[in-house]
Amino acid sequence: MPESHIPAEPVGPPDVRRVLVIGASGQLGRELARTLQAWPEPIQVLTASRSEPDADRRVALEHPETLERVIAAVRPAHVILAAAATNVTWCEEHPTGSHIINVVGTAAAARAANRIGANLAFLSTDYVFDGSTGPYPESAATRPINIYGAHKLAAEEAVLAENPGNLVVRTCQVFGDDPRRTNFVMRVIDSLRRGETVEAAGDLYGTPTYAPDLALVLANLVLAAASGVWHVAGPTFLSRYELAHMAAAAFGCDRESIVEVTADQMNDPVDRPRRAGLLGVRLEAAGSGRMTPLADALQALATGDARA
């Protein structure tokens, strides 16, 4: 990492109108920054990421000192940590690296935020559950069955132990305008457009979540100073095979090239929750957080992608 000129010691109280989005170059981070910048009330939105043009706000979770320096210098009231190692296979094959990024880095961010009196919002996953009885409400017992899930659960615990006023938002299968085109929907569409056969598991279930919906709900929760664990996920519980079919229909791709397989047939080194997904019980009780119907979200994504 380049040497930073940000002072190590905090000076003055956090700015109540300032939000720092860490991981702003990723799919969700970009949506969050756009959502907050368009907020009807005056908010100063600052971004930090591995590829940030401003060297003083260039961070990496595997270098906790960069997080500490940026948070101390920016002095936000709210820190949203949208960065993580989310490639589940990579995490399984590199458990030490995954722990450094997903647990140690997250804990450092929470510690730095608490030190200046800021709250931290942390993005987690339905993979903290074993996938036997999903979709899961917030009250369900956690039981991760792979490295990624175990490390995200450990990070959740570190975030809330540092400050019970912090926020943990679990989500599932986020898809949207992804410049890296790494989410499941975009990988399926790109493969179909290349004329390739797509294998999709008919026994892996979840609640796919549209990134703009997640960004809006997360922003509302953060600015309302919500705390504890909340589930924010799409309204439809379906298999990856069914999701691939719906995505192909929205994008006008050939669905005949989608082949249903089982998770065991995919030669995947990761034990994935079979019936995962999330129920937003707290959001429903609060009467907020309406999510776009899946077909409409896919159509909106397809329309935007066609214009790109």
C-alpha positions in Angstrom: 0.0 0.0 0.0 1.3 3.5 -0.7 2.3 5.6 2.3 -0.5 7.7 3.6 -0.3 11.3 4.8 -3.4 10.8 7.0 -2.6 11.5 10.7 -2.7 8.5 13.0 -4.3 10.3 15.9 -8.0 11.5 15.9 -8.7 15.2 16.1 -12.1 16.5 17.1 -15.5 14.8 17.1 -17.0 13.0 14.1 -19.0 15.0 11.6 -22.7 14.1 12.1 -23.5 14.6 8.3 -20.5 12.6 7.0 -20.7 9.0 5.8 -17.7 7.0 4.8 -18.3 4.1 2.4 -15.4 1.6 2.4 -15.3 -0.6 -0.6 -16.9 2.0 -2.9 -15.4 0.5 -6.1 -17.4 -2.7 -5.7 -20.9 -3.5 -6.8 -22.7 -2.6 -3.6 -20.3 0.2 -2.6 -20.9 2.0 -5.9 -24.7 1.8 -5.4 -24.4 3.0 -1.8 -22.3 6.0 -2.9 -24.9 6.9 -5.6 -27.8 6.5 -3.3 -26.3 8.6 -0.5 -25.1 11.3 -2.9 -28.7 11.7 -4.1 -30.2 11.8 -0.6 -32.8 14.5 -0.1 -31.0 15.8 3.0 -27.5 17.2 2.9 -25.0 14.5 3.5 -21.2 14.5 2.8 -20.4 11.1 1.3 -16.7 10.1 1.2 -15.4 6.9 -0.4 -12.5 4.7 0.3 -11.4 1.6 -1.6 -8.4 -0.3 -2.9 -8.5 1.7 -6.2 -9.5 5.1 -4.8 -7.9 7.9 -6.9 -7.1 9.9 -3.7 -4.1 8.0 -2.2 -5.1 9.3 1.2 -8.3 7.2 1.0 -6.8 4.1 -0.5 -7.5 1.2 1.8 -7.2 -2.6 1.9 -8.7 -4.9 4.6 -5.5 -6.9 4.7 -3.7 -3.7 5.8 -5.7 -2.7 8.9 -3.5 0.4 9.5 -5.0 1.9 6.3 -8.5 1.6 7.7 -7.5 3.1 11.0 -5.8 6.1 9.3 -8.7 6.9 6.9 -11.4 6.6 9.5 -9.4 8.8 11.9 -8.8 11.4 9.3 -12.3 11.5 7.7 -14.0 11.5 11.1 -17.5 10.4 9.8 -20.5 9.7 12.0 -21.2 6.6 10.0 -18.8 4.0 8.4 -20.3 1.5 6.0 -18.0 -1.4 5.4 -19.0 -2.8 2.0 -15.5 -4.4 1.3 -14.8 -8.1 1.9 -13.3 -11.1 0.3 -16.5 -12.6 -1.1 -15.2 -15.3 -3.5 -16.4 -18.3 -1.4 -14.1 -20.7 -3.3 -11.0 -18.5 -2.7 -11.9 -18.2 1.0 -12.1 -22.0 1.3 -8.8 -22.5 -0.4 -7.0 -19.6 1.4 -8.4 -19.7 5.0 -5.6 -17.6 6.4 -6.1 -14.9 3.8 -9.8 -15.0 4.3 -9.4 -14.6 8.1 -7.1 -11.6 7.7 -9.4 -9.8 5.3 -12.9 -10.8 6.6 -12.2 -11.0 10.3 -9.1 -9.1 11.2 -9.8 -6.3 8.8 -13.4 -5.9 9.8 -12.5 -5.9 13.5 -9.9 -3.1 12.8 -12.6 -1.0 11.1 -15.0 -1.5 14.0 -12.3 -0.6 16.5 -11.3 2.5 14.5 -14.9 3.7 14.2 -15.6 3.2 17.9 -12.5 5.1 18.8 -13.8 8.3 17.2 -17.4 7.7 18.3 -18.7 6.6 14.9 -21.1 3.7 14.2 -20.1 0.9 11.8 -22.5 -0.9 9.4 -21.2 -4.3 8.3 -22.4 -6.4 5.4 -22.8 -10.1 6.2 -24.4 -13.1 4.5 -26.9 -15.9 4.6 -23.9 -18.3 4.6 -23.7 -17.9 8.4 -26.5 -20.5 8.4 -26.2 -24.2 7.4 -28.9 -24.2 4.8 -31.1 -26.9 6.2 -34.3 -24.9 6.9 -34.0 -21.5 5.0 -35.0 -18.9 4.4 -33.9 -17.7 7.8 -35.2 -14.9 10.1 -32.8 -12.9 12.3 -33.7 -15.0 15.3 -32.5 -18.3 13.7 -29.5 -20.0 15.2 -26.3 -19.6 13.1 -24.3 -22.6 12.0 -21.8 -21.9 9.1 -20.6 -24.9 7.1 -17.7 -23.3 5.2 -14.8 -21.0 5.7 -16.5 -17.9 4.3 -19.6 -18.3 6.5 -17.5 -19.0 9.6 -15.4 -15.9 9.0 -18.3 -13.6 8.3 -20.0 -14.8 11.5 -16.8 -14.2 13.5 -16.7 -10.7 11.9 -20.3 -10.1 13.0 -19.4 -11.0 16.5 -16.4 -8.7 16.5 -18.4 -5.8 15.2 -21.2 -6.1 17.8 -18.7 -6.8 20.6 -16.8 -3.6 19.8 -20.0 -1.5 19.9 -23.6 -2.9 20.4 -24.8 0.2 18.6 -23.2 -1.1 15.4 -25.3 -2.5 12.5 -25.0 -5.9 10.9 -26.9 -6.4 7.7 -27.1 -9.9 6.2 -28.0 -10.3 2.6 -28.0 -12.9 -0.1 -27.0 -13.3 -3.8 -26.6 -9.6 -4.5 -27.0 -8.8 -8.2 -26.9 -5.5 -10.1 -24.8 -3.2 -12.2 -21.5 -4.8 -11.5 -18.5 -3.4 -13.5 -16.6 -6.6 -12.8 -19.6 -8.7 -13.9 -18.9 -11.3 -11.1 -22.4 -11.7 -9.6 -24.3 -14.9 -10.5 -26.8 -13.2 -12.8 -24.2 -11.4 -14.9 -22.0 -14.5 -15.2 -24.9 -16.4 -16.5 -25.8 -13.8 -19.0 -22.3 -13.3 -20.2 -21.9 -17.1 -20.7 -25.1 -17.3 -22.6 -24.2 -14.4 -24.8 -20.9 -16.2 -25.7 -23.0 -19.3 -26.7 -21.8 -21.4 -23.8 -23.8 -23.9 -21.8 -24.6 -22.8 -18.3 -24.8 -25.4 -15.5 -27.0 -24.1 -12.6 -27.8 -26.0 -9.4 -31.4 -26.9 -8.9 -30.8 -27.7 -5.2 -29.1 -24.5 -4.1 -31.8 -22.0 -2.9 -31.7 -18.4 -1.8 -33.3 -15.0 -1.9 -31.5 -13.0 -4.7 -31.2 -9.3 -3.8 -31.2 -6.4 -6.2 -28.3 -4.1 -5.3 -30.2 -0.8 -5.6 -32.8 -2.1 -3.2 -30.1 -3.2 -0.7 -28.3 0.1 -1.0 -31.5 2.1 -0.3 -32.6 0.0 2.7 -29.0 0.0 4.1 -28.7 3.8 3.8 -32.0 4.2 5.6 -31.0 1.9 8.4 -27.6 3.6 8.8 -29.0 7.2 8.9 -31.7 6.1 11.3 -28.9 4.7 13.6 -30.3 1.2 13.5 -28.3 -1.4 15.4 -28.0 -5.1 15.8 -28.7 -7.7 13.2 -31.1 -7.1 10.3 -31.9 -9.2 7.2 -32.2 -7.4 3.9 -32.9 -9.7 0.9 -35.1 -10.1 -2.1 -38.7 -11.4 -1.8 -38.4 -14.5 -3.9 -37.0 -17.9 -2.7 -35.8 -20.0 -5.6 -33.0 -22.2 -6.9 -30.1 -21.0 -8.9 -31.4 -22.9 -11.9 -34.7 -21.1 -11.6 -32.9 -17.8 -11.2 -30.8 -18.5 -14.3 -34.0 -19.1 -16.3 -35.5 -15.9 -15.1 -32.4 -13.9 -15.9 -32.2 -15.4 -19.4 -35.8 -14.4 -20.0 -35.2 -10.8 -18.9 -32.1 -10.4 -21.0 -33.6 -12.2 -24.1 -31.1 -15.1 -24.0 -31.5 -18.7 -25.0 -32.8 -20.6 -22.1 -32.2 -24.0 -23.8 -28.5 -23.6 -23.0 -29.2 -23.7 -19.2 -28.7 -27.2 -17.8 -30.0 -28.2 -14.3 -27.4 -30.0 -12.2 -27.1 -30.7 -8.5 -24.5 -29.0 -6.3 -22.7 -32.3 -5.9 -22.3 -32.5 -9.7 -20.6 -29.1 -10.0 -17.1 -30.2 -8.7 -17.3 -27.3 -6.2 -14.7 -27.5 -3.3 -17.1 -25.6 -1.0 -19.9 -27.1 1.0 -22.6 -24.6 0.3 -25.9 -24.2 2.2 -28.6 -25.9 0.2 -31.6 -24.0 1.4 -30.3 -20.7 2.5 -31.8 -17.2 1.9 -33.2 -14.7 4.4 -36.4 -13.4 5.8 -36.5 -9.7 6.7 -38.6 -10.0 9.8 -37.4 -6.8 11.4 -37.9 -4.8 8.2 -41.4 -6.1 7.9 -42.2 -5.3 11.5 -40.8 -1.7 10.9 -43.1 -1.4 7.9 -40.2 -0.4 5.6 -37.7 -1.8 3.1 -40.0 -2.9 0.3 -38.0 -4.9 -2.2 -38.5 -4.9 -6.0 -40.2 -8.1 -7.3 -37.5 -10.3 -8.8 -38.8 -10.3 -12.4 -39.0 -6.5 -12.3 -35.5 -6.1 -10.9 -34.0 -8.4 -13.6 -35.8 -6.5 -16.3 -34.5 -3.2 -14.9 -31.0 -4.6 -14.9 -31.4 -5.9 -18.4 -32.6 -2.6 -19.7 -29.7 -0.8 -18.1 -27.2 -3.3 -19.4 -28.5 -2.9 -22.9 -27.9 0.8 -22.7 -24.3 0.4 -21.5 
